[in-house]
Each structure stands twice: as C-alpha cells, then as structure tokens.
Amino acid sequence: MNNNIYVIYGKNAKSMTKQLLEYADVKRYIPAGSKIAIKPNLVVAKPYTSGATTNPHIVEGIIEYLKENGYDQIGILEGSWLGDSTKRAFEVCGYNDIARRYGIKLVDTKDDKPVKVKVGGYDINICSKVYEYDFLINVPLLKGHCQTQLTCALKNLKGLIPDSEKRRFHTLGLHKPIAYLNKAIKTHLVVVDSIMPDPDFEEGGNPVEKDFIALGFDPVLIDSFAAEHLGYNPYDIEYIRLAEKLGIGKAGEYNLIEINPESKPKEFSKRSSIVSRYAKYIEEKDACSVCYANLISALMRLDEQGFLKRLNKKLYIGQGYKGKSMDGIGIGSCTKDFKVCKYGCPPKSNEIVEFLKQNL
Ligand code: SF4
C-alpha cells in the first residue's frame, strides 16, 4: 500500500485541498465513471469553528477537484451521533449549501435501511447506501476523544452505522468493533481536516488552530500519524493495533511529504490533560460517547463554578451498569436502579450540572 502522507499548511481550506489532491495525483487512483462517496465528520450540529466538525471548504475543494476531473456522481454520507439530527448538522455545518451549489446528493444514514455484514465472526449492521458507491473518501477531523483518546479516519466510519449499532459498539468495548467496521467498509482515500480541531473533545468547544490538512491512502497509517500528532504512541490506541492486525493497513513508518514546509506553524499544541483531569471522578463501563462527553463537559462547568471540590462520591456511567443497584451517583438512564440517578439517554450537560449541584 502507498505509505506516503501528504501535508499542506495554511488557512485557506478549499485551495489547500485542491493543491493537495493535485499534488498526490489522486485521479490516478479513481477509476473513470466511479460513484464517489464523501464521508465528513458531522458528529453534532455545530459549525467547524467549534472544532467539532469537518470544515465544509475542504469538502468543497474535493468536489471541485473531482468535477474538474470528470467525476460527477458524488454523494455526501453522514449520520450524527446518538440523539443529534444529521439534517440539522447538514444545515448548520454548511453542507446543504454545498449540495445546492454543486448539485450533490446528501444522504442522512439515519434514514437508511441497514444491512447485516459478517466480518470475522462479527455481525455488524451497516447503512446500506455506502455500498452503492465505488470509491469512499473519508474526511475526518483530527480530534481528541474522551474514551478512545483519538478520533480520525478509522473511527469516522461510525457515522455509517445506525444509532442502535452505535450504542451496541460501546457494549462491545468500542475498539474491536471499530476495527471490524473498517474491514466491512473500505476507505480508499483519507483527507484529514486539522485546520481548527478540538484536541480534547469530540463535540468541540475548544478549537485550536493547527492549520494543516493531510492526505493518505491507508486509514491505519493516517491514524497512526494522527496519534503521534496528539502525542500518543499509535499502538497505545487499541483500534489502530487491531485494524493493523486485521490487515486493513499498516501503522508505523510513513513517508511524509510536506508540500509547503515554509508555512509550517512553529509549534503544534499536543493534547491537553483536560479529559484525564475530570475522568478521575468517573467509573465508566460501556458508556456511549455522547453520554460520557456530556458528563465531562458538566464536570468542567461545575469546576468553573467552584462546585467540583464538593464532589466526594464516584459518578457511574454506562450500559455496563444496567440493572445494577449501587450506592454512588448514576448518570444516564442505564443507571436507573442506582439510589441516586440522573435520568436521560443521554442526559444533557446542563441538566447534569444542575442535578449534581443538588446532589453534592
Ligand atoms: S444512558 Fe447513556 S450510556 Fe446508557 S444507552 Fe443512553 S446514552 Fe448510552
């Protein structure tokens, strides 16, 4: 597999993307007449400036490049996280506008009929539309994640499974099913948005100007590069290790090609320790990302308001606590049998804040 990773630095996402695709001569890899799916990360309905979602100007750059090279059958596929509306995300994140201007089809995978795909003993429900396309361009945002440390190319495919399956992935430990999902759906090209990501939280809120876009053909290698960028050893991220084992790609040595090294920012900030600072208050077992992220955000708010120092009990969260009656404070309807529980699936951050204030 091609082990080149191409990187371009700057702020003009659309022209940078086109330069990157030209430089890597991407058209050489896409058979004529291919139906092409673009998979951005629109996990929540927040604009890219929040650090949560893929910059739409990158997707515009990809579409213009494809159209200029004769590819006209293009769709954008996404399904936001549990409890959020993809259609709202398409609107808020600027993708409805892209669809209108370029005549592109938007597919909300939450409306899609799932198909059961068997991979390595795993049955995975996958939104069927993705299989109608010949070539998948994965356009993740290089972000931190409060449970898996990193979210980039491999994890971005979670937007192609139904909500019920997203929930189930968490009961299966997240890492293994993410790796198998990438066995069931082949990514042909990855264009990584690292212009203004949040290095800590999947749902954004603390964007950092990193000012680069990366391109590669191997999602395992790209994620290994992304992990290093956030200050991790790639093999510390379990799903990278598993994906390599499954033969999806190869982590490790890559050939870095910087198109404009003279524009490289002087220093990139690595992942901060915000999440680990708050994670010590939590006992987590198979919690959905949105639930866990809402709790971390709630603890941050409590800290800002001076209430966190009064928290002297553990907080329990996740599907692993279903049916358990325990003494601590439960967060989310999965812990409804706890003596003290904040109901909701998922409970909202602001509601958790108010609930905890009353129960400290
Ligand atoms: S309560 Fe939270 S952890 Fe449980 S299913 Fe709902 S979102 Fe997931």
Residues whose N, C-alpha, C, O or C-beta is under 5 A from the ligand:
A	BS01	SF4	D286 A287 C288 C291 G318 Q319 G332 S333 C334 G344 C345 P346
